[in-house]
Amino acid sequence: NYPNPFNPSTSIEYSISRDSHVNLSIFNVKGQLIRTLVNGFEKRNYYRVIWDGRDGSGIRVESGVYFCRLTSDSYAQTKKLIILR
């Protein structure tokens, strides 16, 4: 993601090498789901999603460390995000 650390938003870029179901979610350090940004079928391509630092209810999350988890049919990766307010 860029920028990292960020305030108020960050851009998350990823590519899909083949058509598949994709899930891109944000978690806190306790492993609790904060927000799902993508959850559906996507075609092979490059993508960019903006996370505005808000949870699923639209409330701004606090400063701290969060994790972005990307999964597809054959791939999974987790990256650390830092929000500085």
Backbone as CSV, one residue per row, in Angstrom:
resi,resn,N_x,N_y,N_z,CA_x,CA_y,CA_z,C_x,C_y,C_z
1,ASN,0.835,-1.186,0.000,0.000,0.000,0.000,0.874,1.241,0.000
2,TYR,0.318,2.308,-0.471,1.043,3.566,-0.511,0.073,4.702,-0.229
3,PRO,0.359,5.632,0.602,1.525,5.655,1.482,1.330,4.754,2.698
4,ASN,2.415,4.474,3.366,2.384,3.681,4.590,3.554,4.114,5.461
5,PRO,3.344,4.761,6.585,2.093,5.076,7.259,1.236,6.067,6.451
6,PHE,-0.058,6.112,6.809,-0.966,6.970,6.065,-1.955,7.702,6.969
7,ASN,-2.502,8.757,6.405,-3.580,9.541,6.995,-4.062,10.492,5.922
8,PRO,-5.240,10.499,5.453,-6.401,9.752,5.932,-6.694,8.482,5.141
9,SER,-6.017,8.274,3.985,-6.333,7.084,3.192,-5.059,6.506,2.581
10,THR,-5.173,5.257,2.125,-4.052,4.578,1.478,-4.557,3.812,0.265
11,SER,-3.698,3.667,-0.711,-4.017,2.957,-1.939,-3.396,1.561,-1.871
12,ILE,-4.216,0.541,-2.091,-3.757,-0.841,-2.061,-3.831,-1.383,-3.483
13,GLU,-2.676,-1.756,-4.034,-2.620,-2.271,-5.397,-2.306,-3.759,-5.387
14,TYR,-2.941,-4.489,-6.303,-2.694,-5.918,-6.417,-3.032,-6.366,-7.833
15,SER,-2.519,-7.523,-8.193,-2.834,-8.092,-9.504,-3.330,-9.516,-9.324
16,ILE,-4.189,-9.921,-10.233,-4.735,-11.275,-10.242,-4.210,-11.945,-11.510
17,SER,-3.506,-13.071,-11.359,-2.890,-13.731,-12.512,-3.871,-14.591,-13.301
18,ARG,-5.012,-14.915,-12.676,-6.063,-15.647,-13.387,-7.407,-15.315,-12.752
19,ASP,-8.466,-15.449,-13.495,-9.806,-15.155,-12.994,-10.074,-15.990,-11.745
20,SER,-10.516,-15.343,-10.660,-10.785,-16.091,-9.431,-11.575,-15.235,-8.450
21,HIS,-12.038,-15.884,-7.392,-12.688,-15.172,-6.302,-11.605,-14.476,-5.483
22,VAL,-11.842,-13.221,-5.126,-10.864,-12.419,-4.390,-11.512,-11.850,-3.142
23,ASN,-10.751,-11.889,-2.042,-11.184,-11.242,-0.814,-10.036,-10.365,-0.329
24,LEU,-10.332,-9.094,-0.086,-9.363,-8.147,0.444,-9.993,-7.522,1.679
25,SER,-9.437,-7.835,2.851,-10.024,-7.396,4.112,-8.979,-6.766,5.020
26,ILE,-9.449,-5.903,5.907,-8.605,-5.220,6.877,-8.914,-5.787,8.259
27,PHE,-7.851,-6.099,9.028,-7.989,-6.646,10.376,-7.185,-5.802,11.350
28,ASN,-7.594,-5.795,12.620,-6.789,-5.130,13.643,-5.771,-6.120,14.209
29,VAL,-4.959,-5.665,15.177,-3.905,-6.528,15.721,-4.464,-7.705,16.509
30,LYS,-5.730,-7.649,16.900,-6.366,-8.769,17.601,-6.922,-9.799,16.627
31,GLY,-6.815,-9.507,15.326,-7.342,-10.423,14.319,-8.809,-10.223,14.026
32,GLN,-9.400,-9.152,14.551,-10.813,-8.871,14.322,-10.992,-8.174,12.977
33,LEU,-12.002,-8.583,12.232,-12.300,-7.976,10.946,-12.740,-6.532,11.152
34,ILE,-12.089,-5.611,10.457,-12.441,-4.200,10.509,-13.328,-3.834,9.321
35,ARG,-12.906,-4.273,8.138,-13.681,-3.944,6.937,-13.263,-4.858,5.791
36,THR,-14.230,-5.247,4.985,-13.961,-5.991,3.760,-14.048,-5.004,2.604
37,LEU,-12.963,-4.887,1.856,-12.902,-3.948,0.738,-13.304,-4.591,-0.579
38,VAL,-12.980,-5.870,-0.750,-13.318,-6.614,-1.971,-13.731,-8.018,-1.546
39,ASN,-14.825,-8.495,-2.117,-15.241,-9.872,-1.872,-16.089,-10.316,-3.056
40,GLY,-15.432,-10.875,-4.067,-16.167,-11.310,-5.241,-15.234,-11.813,-6.322
41,PHE,-15.838,-12.164,-7.440,-15.090,-12.704,-8.572,-14.461,-11.556,-9.349
42,GLU,-13.172,-11.688,-9.677,-12.481,-10.679,-10.477,-11.718,-11.351,-11.605
43,LYS,-11.660,-10.652,-12.715,-10.911,-11.147,-13.871,-9.441,-10.820,-13.720
44,ARG,-8.616,-11.571,-14.420,-7.168,-11.354,-14.429,-6.881,-9.907,-14.835
45,ASN,-6.209,-9.169,-13.918,-5.948,-7.762,-14.192,-5.197,-7.151,-13.016
46,TYR,-4.866,-5.872,-13.129,-4.307,-5.090,-12.029,-5.433,-4.269,-11.418
47,TYR,-5.404,-4.145,-10.086,-6.460,-3.423,-9.386,-5.861,-2.473,-8.362
48,ARG,-6.626,-1.447,-8.047,-6.250,-0.516,-6.986,-7.509,-0.188,-6.191
49,VAL,-7.410,-0.343,-4.870,-8.513,-0.069,-3.953,-8.031,0.976,-2.960
50,ILE,-8.878,1.921,-2.641,-8.549,2.941,-1.652,-9.240,2.575,-0.339
51,TRP,-8.462,2.516,0.738,-9.059,2.360,2.068,-8.975,3.707,2.760
52,ASP,-10.121,4.188,3.196,-10.231,5.510,3.802,-10.041,5.504,5.322
53,GLY,-9.564,4.396,5.875,-9.318,4.322,7.312,-10.580,4.216,8.142
54,ARG,-11.652,3.735,7.529,-12.929,3.573,8.241,-13.296,2.099,8.340
55,ASP,-14.062,1.776,9.373,-14.519,0.395,9.540,-15.758,0.152,8.680
56,GLY,-16.353,-1.011,8.813,-17.527,-1.372,8.035,-18.747,-0.536,8.312
57,SER,-18.754,0.167,9.448,-19.872,1.045,9.802,-19.617,2.494,9.408
58,GLY,-18.457,2.768,8.802,-18.132,4.123,8.387,-17.451,4.967,9.450
59,ILE,-17.061,4.345,10.552,-16.406,5.061,11.653,-14.897,5.011,11.453
60,ARG,-14.233,6.163,11.619,-12.779,6.212,11.490,-12.126,5.366,12.574
61,VAL,-11.193,4.517,12.160,-10.478,3.691,13.135,-9.367,4.525,13.772
62,GLU,-8.893,4.068,14.913,-7.856,4.772,15.652,-6.492,4.586,15.000
63,SER,-5.558,5.443,15.378,-4.171,5.266,14.954,-3.675,3.912,15.429
64,GLY,-2.813,3.295,14.645,-2.252,2.020,15.050,-1.903,1.140,13.877
65,VAL,-1.635,-0.112,14.187,-1.239,-1.102,13.189,-2.463,-1.923,12.786
66,TYR,-2.607,-2.133,11.491,-3.678,-2.948,10.929,-3.055,-3.879,9.894
67,PHE,-3.802,-4.884,9.499,-3.308,-5.846,8.518,-4.290,-5.956,7.368
68,CYS,-3.735,-5.975,6.173,-4.503,-6.133,4.948,-4.265,-7.558,4.460
69,ARG,-5.327,-8.327,4.305,-5.208,-9.736,3.881,-5.875,-9.908,2.526
70,LEU,-5.084,-10.337,1.550,-5.578,-10.614,0.204,-5.564,-12.117,-0.017
71,THR,-6.702,-12.676,-0.397,-6.770,-14.100,-0.730,-7.488,-14.255,-2.067
72,SER,-7.054,-15.261,-2.819,-7.737,-15.651,-4.049,-7.797,-17.172,-4.050
73,ASP,-8.223,-17.749,-5.160,-8.351,-19.201,-5.223,-7.031,-19.925,-4.948
74,SER,-5.900,-19.291,-5.311,-4.624,-19.990,-5.170,-3.534,-19.145,-4.515
75,TYR,-3.936,-18.086,-3.795,-2.938,-17.153,-3.268,-3.450,-16.527,-1.980
76,ALA,-2.518,-16.245,-1.059,-2.868,-15.519,0.167,-1.647,-14.730,0.616
77,GLN,-1.873,-13.481,1.023,-0.783,-12.652,1.529,-1.352,-11.628,2.506
78,THR,-0.554,-11.319,3.532,-0.931,-10.327,4.534,0.155,-9.267,4.615
79,LYS,-0.258,-8.003,4.652,0.673,-6.877,4.762,0.257,-5.989,5.928
80,LYS,1.251,-5.342,6.530,1.009,-4.446,7.666,0.739,-3.022,7.165
81,LEU,-0.293,-2.384,7.731,-0.631,-1.000,7.449,-0.540,-0.202,8.744
82,ILE,-0.098,1.034,8.668,-0.007,1.872,9.861,-0.771,3.166,9.613
83,ILE,-1.701,3.473,10.507,-2.450,4.733,10.440,-1.880,5.666,11.513
84,LEU,-1.532,6.873,11.097,-1.087,7.919,12.027,-2.056,9.079,11.917
85,ARG,-2.796,9.327,12.959,-3.771,10.437,12.951,-3.234,11.602,13.737
